[in-house]
């Protein structure tokens, strides 16, 4: 091995080590402490034990919404960060089990975590009206939603509180995502990449 090649190889290894020293990717379904969908047509019913999280709308009016509740404290403890500035990116992975009508699904933030066995359409919490991200669902399979701003909000607003990712359909879309009770194991997963370790 020539001296020039050795030098180049060592430099490449050093750069790789520097890159990994300042970034870490973590993902877990364990911080998903609850999920449920709510139905405008069954406003006093709870669907927290269902295997599917439905989102649907008609002429842009939401009819069913899905709420995914995450444990902020456990997430922060796992990724070892002190502030939202240390979050490089975050992705929420969800699996579309059924697509009754393809279309757009939005991601919204709510700074608390309602209990999956008690949330109903009647008296539902008011989530943040800002759209954190959106995806177009056209077929069954895995989808990734940019959850960076959602995770940063959660850390900034309450490190000891659970937070919710709220999925809302647009147009005339109707999609069923796998819940944490999914028998095939296609549970929602939140992946976070930090800027520092």
LUMFIFI-510810 format. One record per atom (N, C-alpha, C): residue in one letter; atom name; x, y, z. Coordinates in steps of 0.1 Angstrom, whole numbers. Example, Ala and Ser with C-alpha at 12.3 -4.5 7.8 and 13.67 -1.06 7.14 Angstrom:
2
   res   atom       X       Y       Z
     A      N     132     -57      78
     A     CA     123     -45      78
     A      C     132     -33      78
     S      N     128     -22      71
     S     CA     137     -11      71
     S      C     129       0      79
REM end
This chain:
197
   res   atom       X       Y       Z
     X      N       9     -12       0
     X     CA       0       0       0
     X      C       9      12       0
     X      N       7      21     -10
     X     CA      15      33     -11
     X      C      12      43       0
     X      N      22      52       3
     X     CA      20      62      13
     X      C       8      71      10
     X      N       7      75      -3
     X     CA      -4      84      -6
     X      C     -18      77      -4
     X      N     -18      64      -7
     X     CA     -31      57      -5
     X      C     -34      56      10
     X      N     -23      53      18
     X     CA     -25      51      32
     X      C     -30      65      38
     X      N     -25      76      34
     X     CA     -29      89      39
     X      C     -43      92      35
     X      N     -47      89      23
     X     CA     -61      92      19
     X      C     -70      83      26
     X      N     -66      70      28
     X     CA     -75      61      36
     X      C     -77      65      50
     X      N     -66      70      57
     X     CA     -67      74      71
     X      C     -75      87      72
     X      N     -74      96      62
     X     CA     -82     108      62
     X      C     -97     105      60
     X      N    -100      96      52
     X     CA    -114      92      50
     X      C    -120      86      63
     X      N    -112      77      69
     X     CA    -116      71      82
     X      C    -118      82      93
     X      N    -109      92      93
     X     CA    -110     102     103
     X      C    -123     111     101
     X      N    -126     114      88
     X     CA    -138     122      85
     X      C    -150     114      89
     X      N    -150     101      86
     X     CA    -162      92      90
     X      C    -164      92     105
     X      N    -153      91     113
     X     CA    -154      91     127
     X      C    -159     104     132
     X      N    -155     115     127
     X     CA    -160     128     131
     X      C    -174     130     128
     X      N    -179     125     116
     X     CA    -193     126     113
     X      C    -202     118     122
     X      N    -197     106     126
     X     CA    -205      98     135
     X      C    -205     103     149
     X      N    -194     110     153
     X     CA    -193     115     166
     X      C    -203     127     169
     X      N    -208     133     159
     X     CA    -217     144     160
     X      C    -231     142     156
     X      N    -234     129     153
     X     CA    -248     126     149
     X      C    -252     112     154
     X      N    -265     111     158
     X     CA    -269      98     162
     X      C    -284      96     158
     X      N    -287      85     153
     X     CA    -301      82     149
     X      C    -307      72     158
     X      N    -319      75     163
     X     CA    -326      66     173
     X      C    -340      64     168
     X      N    -345      52     169
     X     CA    -359      50     166
     X      C    -365      39     176
     X      N    -377      41     179
     X     CA    -384      31     188
     X      C    -399      33     187
     X      N    -405      22     188
     X     CA    -420      22     189
     X      C    -424      22     203
     X      N    -414      20     213
     X     CA    -418      19     227
     X      C    -423      32     233
     X      N    -419      44     227
     X     CA    -424      56     232
     X      C    -438      60     228
     X      N    -444      51     219
     X     CA    -458      53     215
     X      C    -466      47     226
     X      N    -471      55     234
     X     CA    -479      50     246
     X      C    -494      49     244
     X      N    -498      53     233
     X     CA    -513      52     230
     X      C    -516      57     216
     X      N    -526      51     210
     X     CA    -531      56     197
     X      C    -546      52     195
     X      N    -553      61     188
     X     CA    -567      59     186
     X      C    -572      67     175
     X      N    -583      64     169
     X     CA    -589      73     159
     X      C    -603      77     165
     X      N    -608      89     161
     X     CA    -621      93     166
     X      C    -629      96     153
     X      N    -643      94     155
     X     CA    -652      94     144
     X      C    -663     104     146
     X      N    -665     113     137
     X     CA    -676     123     138
     X      C    -689     117     138
     X      N    -690     106     131
     X     CA    -703      98     130
     X      C    -706      90     142
     X      N    -696      88     151
     X     CA    -698      81     164
     X      C    -691      89     174
     X      N    -696     101     177
     X     CA    -689     111     185
     X      C    -687     107     199
     X      N    -695      97     205
     X     CA    -693      93     219
     X      C    -687      80     220
     X      N    -680      75     209
     X     CA    -673      62     210
     X      C    -658      63     209
     X      N    -651      54     215
     X     CA    -637      53     215
     X      C    -632      41     208
     X      N    -621      43     200
     X     CA    -616      32     191
     X      C    -601      29     195
     X      N    -597      31     207
     X     CA    -583      29     211
     X      C    -578      15     210
     X      N    -587       5     210
     X     CA    -582      -9     210
     X      C    -582     -15     195
     X      N    -585      -6     186
     X     CA    -586     -11     172
     X      C    -572     -13     166
     X      N    -571     -22     156
     X     CA    -559     -24     149
     X      C    -556     -14     138
     X      N    -566      -6     134
     X     CA    -565       4     123
     X      C    -568      18     129
     X      N    -560      27     124
     X     CA    -562      41     127
     X      C    -567      48     115
     X      N    -580      51     115
     X     CA    -587      57     103
     X      C    -585      72     103
     X      N    -583      77      91
     X     CA    -584      92      88
     X      C    -592      93      75
     X      N    -602     102      76
     X     CA    -610     104      64
     X      C    -616     118      64
     X      N    -620     123      53
     X     CA    -626     136      51
     X      C    -636     136      39
     X      N    -645     145      39
     X     CA    -654     147      28
     X      C    -654     162      25
     X      N    -650     165      12
     X     CA    -650     179       8
     X      C    -642     187      18
     X      N    -630     182      22
     X     CA    -621     189      31
     X      C    -625     190      45
     X      N    -637     183      49
     X     CA    -642     183      62
     X      C    -638     170      69
     X      N    -629     171      80
     X     CA    -625     158      86
     X      C    -637     151      92
     X      N    -637     138      90
     X     CA    -648     129      95
     X      C    -642     119     105
     X      N    -629     115     103
     X     CA    -622     106     113
     X      C    -608     111     113
     X      N    -603     112     126
     X     CA    -589     117     128
     X      C    -582     106     136
     X      N    -569     105     135
     X     CA    -561      96     143
     X      C    -551     104     152
     X      N    -550      99     164
     X     CA    -542     105     174
     X      C    -531      95     179
     X      N    -519      99     178
     X     CA    -508      90     183
     X      C    -501      98     194
     X      N    -500      91     206
     X     CA    -494      98     217
     X      C    -481      92     221
     X      N    -471     101     222
     X     CA    -457      97     225
     X      C    -452     103     238
     X      N    -443      95     244
     X     CA    -437      99     257
     X      C    -425     108     255
     X      N    -426     120     257
     X     CA    -415     130     254
     X      C    -403     127     263
     X      N    -406     125     276
     X     CA    -395     123     286
     X      C    -386     111     282
     X      N    -393     100     279
     X     CA    -385      88     275
     X      C    -377      90     262
     X      N    -383      98     253
     X     CA    -376     101     240
     X      C    -363     109     243
     X      N    -365     119     251
     X     CA    -353     128     255
     X      C    -343     120     262
     X      N    -347     112     271
     X     CA    -337     103     279
     X      C    -330      94     269
     X      N    -336      88     260
     X     CA    -330      79     250
     X      C    -320      85     241
     X      N    -323      97     236
     X     CA    -314     104     226
     X      C    -305     113     233
     X      N    -306     115     246
     X     CA    -296     123     254
     X      C    -294     137     249
     X      N    -305     144     248
     X     CA    -303     158     244
     X      C    -309     167     254
     X      N    -306     180     254
     X     CA    -310     190     264
     X      C    -320     200     258
     X      N    -320     202     245
     X     CA    -329     212     239
     X      C    -333     207     225
     X      N    -344     214     220
     X     CA    -349     211     207
     X      C    -339     214     196
     X      N    -329     223     199
     X     CA    -319     227     189
     X      C    -310     216     185
     X      N    -310     205     193
     X     CA    -301     194     190
     X      C    -308     183     181
     X      N    -320     186     178
     X     CA    -327     176     169
     X      C    -324     180     154
     X      N    -318     171     147
     X     CA    -315     173     133
     X      C    -327     171     124
     X      N    -333     159     126
     X     CA    -345     155     118
     X      C    -353     145     126
     X      N    -365     143     122
     X     CA    -374     133     128
     X      C    -384     128     117
     X      N    -387     115     118
     X     CA    -396     109     108
     X      C    -406     100     115
     X      N    -418     102     112
     X     CA    -429      93     116
     X      C    -432      83     105
     X      N    -430      70     108
     X     CA    -432      60      98
     X      C    -446      53     101
     X      N    -455      53      91
     X     CA    -468      47      93
     X      C    -471      38      82
     X      N    -479      27      85
     X     CA    -482      17      74
     X      C    -496      18      71
     X      N    -499      21      58
     X     CA    -513      21      53
     X      C    -518       7      50
     X      N    -527       3      59
     X     CA    -533     -11      57
     X      C    -544     -11      47
     X      N    -552       0      47
     X     CA    -564       1      38
     X      C    -564      15      32
     X      N    -567      15      19
     X     CA    -568      28      12
     X      C    -582      28       5
     X      N    -592      33      12
     X     CA    -606      34       6
     X      C    -606      44      -5
     X      N    -599      55      -2
     X     CA    -599      66     -12
     X      C    -585      73     -11
     X      N    -577      73     -21
     X     CA    -563      79     -19
     X      C    -564      94     -18
     X      N    -554     100     -12
     X     CA    -554     114     -10
     X      C    -544     119       0
     X      N    -545     132       4
     X     CA    -535     138      12
     X      C    -539     136      27
     X      N    -528     134      35
     X     CA    -530     133      50
     X      C    -520     142      56
     X      N    -525     151      65
     X     CA    -517     161      72
     X      C    -513     156      86
     X      N    -501     161      90
     X     CA    -496     159     104
     X      C    -498     172     112
     X      N    -504     171     123
     X     CA    -506     182     132
     X      C    -500     179     146
     X      N    -497     189     154
     X     CA    -492     188     167
     X      C    -502     191     178
     X      N    -502     183     189
     X     CA    -509     187     201
     X      C    -500     185     213
     X      N    -499     195     222
     X     CA    -489     195     232
     X      C    -493     187     245
     X      N    -502     178     244
     X     CA    -505     169     254
     X      C    -509     156     248
     X      N    -511     146     257
     X     CA    -514     132     252
     X      C    -527     127     258
     X      N    -538     128     251
     X     CA    -551     122     256
     X      C    -549     107     257
     X      N    -557     101     267
     X     CA    -556      86     269
     X      C    -563      79     257
     X      N    -557      69     252
     X     CA    -562      62     240
     X      C    -576      55     243
     X      N    -578      52     256
     X     CA    -591      45     259
     X      C    -602      55     263
     X      N    -600      68     261
     X     CA    -610      77     265
     X      C    -613      88     255
     X      N    -604      90     246
     X     CA    -606     101     236
     X      C    -617      98     227
     X      N    -626     108     225
     X     CA    -638     107     216
     X      C    -639     119     208
     X      N    -647     119     197
     X     CA    -649     131     189
     X      C    -656     142     197
     X      N    -666     138     205
     X     CA    -672     148     214
     X      C    -663     152     225
     X      N    -660     165     224
     X     CA    -650     171     234
     X      C    -636     169     230
     X      N    -633     166     218
     X     CA    -619     163     214
     X      C    -610     175     216
     X      N    -597     174     219
     X     CA    -588     185     221
     X      C    -586     193     208
     X      N    -583     205     210
     X     CA    -579     214     198
     X      C    -565     213     195
     X      N    -561     206     185
     X     CA    -547     205     181
     X      C    -543     217     173
     X      N    -530     219     172
     X     CA    -524     230     165
     X      C    -529     231     150
     X      N    -534     242     146
     X     CA    -539     243     132
     X      C    -528     243     122
     X      N    -515     246     126
     X     CA    -504     246     116
     X      C    -502     232     111
     X      N    -499     230      98
     X     CA    -496     217      92
     X      C    -481     215      94
     X      N    -477     205     101
     X     CA    -462     202     103
     X      C    -457     196      90
     X      N    -464     187      84
     X     CA    -460     180      71
     X      C    -472     173      66
     X      N    -471     168      53
     X     CA    -482     161      47
     X      C    -476     150      38
     X      N    -484     140      35
     X     CA    -481     129      26
     X      C    -492     127      17
     X      N    -489     121       5
     X     CA    -500     117      -4
     X      C    -500     102      -4
     X      N    -511      96       0
     X     CA    -513      81       1
     X      C    -521      76     -10
     X      N    -515      68     -18
     X     CA    -521      63     -30
     X      C    -522      47     -30
     X      N    -516      41     -21
     X     CA    -516      26     -21
     X      C    -512      21      -7
     X      N    -514       8      -5
     X     CA    -510       2       8
     X      C    -494       2       9
     X      N    -489       3      21
     X     CA    -475       2      23
     X      C    -470      12      33
     X      N    -457      13      35
     X     CA    -451      22      44
     X      C    -450      37      39
     X      N    -452      46      48
     X     CA    -451      60      44
     X      C    -443      67      55
     X      N    -434      77      51
     X     CA    -426      85      60
     X      C    -431      99      60
     X      N    -434     105      72
     X     CA    -438     118      74
     X      C    -427     126      81
     X      N    -424     138      76
     X     CA    -414     146      82
     X      C    -420     151      95
     X      N    -414     147     107
     X     CA    -419     150     120
     X      C    -409     159     127
     X      N    -400     165     120
     X     CA    -389     173     127
     X      C    -395     185     135
     X      N    -404     193     129
     X     CA    -409     204     136
     X      C    -418     200     148
     X      N    -425     189     146
     X     CA    -434     183     156
     X      C    -426     179     169
     X      N    -415     172     166
     X     CA    -406     167     178
     X      C    -400     179     184
     X      N    -395     189     177
     X     CA    -389     201     183
     X      C    -399     208     191
     X      N    -412     209     187
     X     CA    -422     216     195
     X      C    -424     208     208
     X      N    -425     195     207
     X     CA    -427     187     219
     X      C    -417     189     229
     X      N    -404     189     225
     X     CA    -393     191     235
     X      C    -393     205     240
     X      N    -396     215     232
     X     CA    -395     229     236
     X      C    -407     233     246
     X      N    -419     227     243
     X     CA    -430     230     251
     X      C    -432     223     264
     X      N    -428     210     265
     X     CA    -430     203     277
     X      C    -421     190     277
     X      N    -410     190     283
     X     CA    -401     178     283
     X      C    -407     167     292
     X      N    -416     170     301
     X     CA    -421     159     310
     X      C    -435     155     306
     X      N    -441     161     295
     X     CA    -454     158     291
     X      C    -454     148     279
     X      N    -465     140     277
     X     CA    -466     133     264
     X      C    -471     143     254
     X      N    -469     140     241
     X     CA    -474     149     230
     X      C    -481     140     220
     X      N    -489     146     212
     X     CA    -496     139     202
     X      C    -493     143     187
     X      N    -492     133     179
     X     CA    -492     135     164
     X      C    -506     132     159
     X      N    -512     142     153
     X     CA    -526     140     149
     X      C    -526     140     133
     X      N    -532     129     128
     X     CA    -533     127     114
     X      C    -547     130     109
     X      N    -547     140      99
     X     CA    -560     145      94
     X      C    -560     144      79
     X      N    -571     138      74
     X     CA    -572     137      59
     X      C    -577     150      53
     X      N    -574     152      40
     X     CA    -578     163      33
     X      C    -587     159      21
     X      N    -594     168      15
     X     CA    -602     165       3
     X      C    -612     154       6
     X      N    -612     143      -1
     X     CA    -621     132       1
     X      C    -613     119       4
     X      N    -602     121      10
     X     CA    -593     109      13
     X      C    -599     101      24
     X      N    -596      88      24
     X     CA    -600      78      35
     X      C    -589      67      35
     X      N    -582      67      46
     X     CA    -570      58      47
     X      C    -570      52      61
     X      N    -567      39      62
     X     CA    -565      32      75
     X      C    -551      28      77
     X      N    -545      34      87
     X     CA    -531      31      91
     X      C    -530      20     102
     X      N    -520      12     102
     X     CA    -518       2     113
     X      C    -516       9     126
     X      N    -522       4     137
     X     CA    -520      10     150
     X      C    -510       2     158
     X      N    -508       5     170
     X     CA    -498      -2     178
     X      C    -503     -16     182
     X      N    -516     -18     179
     X     CA    -522     -32     182
     X      C    -522     -40     169
     X      N    -516     -36     158
     X     CA    -516     -43     146
     X      C    -510     -57     147
     X      N    -518     -67     143
     X     CA    -514     -81     144
     X      C    -502     -85     136
     X      N    -499     -77     125
     X     CA    -487     -80     117
     X      C    -475     -73     122
     X      N    -476     -64     132
     X     CA    -464     -58     137
     X      C    -460     -45     130
     X      N    -469     -40     121
     X     CA    -465     -28     114
     X      C    -469     -15     121
     X      N    -464     -14     133
     X     CA    -467      -3     143
     X      C    -460      10     138
     X      N    -466      21     142
     X     CA    -460      34     139
     X      C    -447      35     146
     X      N    -437      41     140
     X     CA    -424      43     146
     X      C    -419      57     144
     X      N    -413      63     154
     X     CA    -408      76     154
     X      C    -393      75     154
     X      N    -386      81     143
     X     CA    -372      80     142
     X      C    -366      94     144
     X      N    -356      96     152
     X     CA    -350     109     155
     X      C    -335     109     152
     X      N    -330     119     145
     X     CA    -316     120     143
     X      C    -311     133     150
     X      N    -301     132     158
     X     CA    -296     143     166
     X      C    -284     149     159
     X      N    -282     162     163
     X     CA    -270     169     157
     X      C    -258     166     166
     X      N    -260     163     178
     X     CA    -248     160     187
     X      C    -252     148     196
     X      N    -242     141     201
     X     CA    -244     130     210
     X      C    -241     134     224
REM end
